[in-house]
Amino acid sequence: YNIYQLHDQERQQLISLQGQTATNLHGTLYYNITFGLPNNHKYSDTDLIEVLHAVGLWQLFEEKQGLQTLVGEGGTTLSGGQRQRLNFA
């Protein structure tokens, strides 16, 4: 679709903000991605991997333990940009 043909309200729904300092939770990659999402929906590994591909992170975690890779408290195992992209995911 062409973003310029969207109405302002539709365009606003496509925007997401991430502050300079991004933090993540101690736990698995899966936990960090699904934290805060509605519990009434089952998110498949394929869905989550697709999201990680979209933000350019899947290759990093695929080489480790995939969705079960541990993310340190505050995302200490990731660079600042990786933490921000994980928050977008």
Residue, then its C-alpha position, 0 to 999 in steps of 0.5 A: y500500500n502507499i502510505y501517502q494515500l492513507h488518512d492521518q488516523e490510519r497513518q498514526q496507527l503505523i507509527s511507533l516510538q522508542g526512546q533512546t534507552a531501551t530496556n528488556l526483561h530478564g528471561t527468554l526472547y519469547y518472554n520479552i516479545t510476548f510480555g504484555l500481549p493478550n493471553n487469549h491468543k496463542y502466538s506461534d513460533t512462526d509468528l514470532i520469528e516473522v516479527l524478528h525477521a521484520v526488525g532484523l534480529w532473527q539471524l542473531f538469535e537463530e545462531k544461539q537458542g532461538l526463541q529460548t535465548l536468554v536476554g539478560e536483565g535490562g537487555t545487557t546481552l544486547s547492544g542498544g540498537q538490538r534492545q530497541r529493535l527487540n522492543f519494536a518486535 
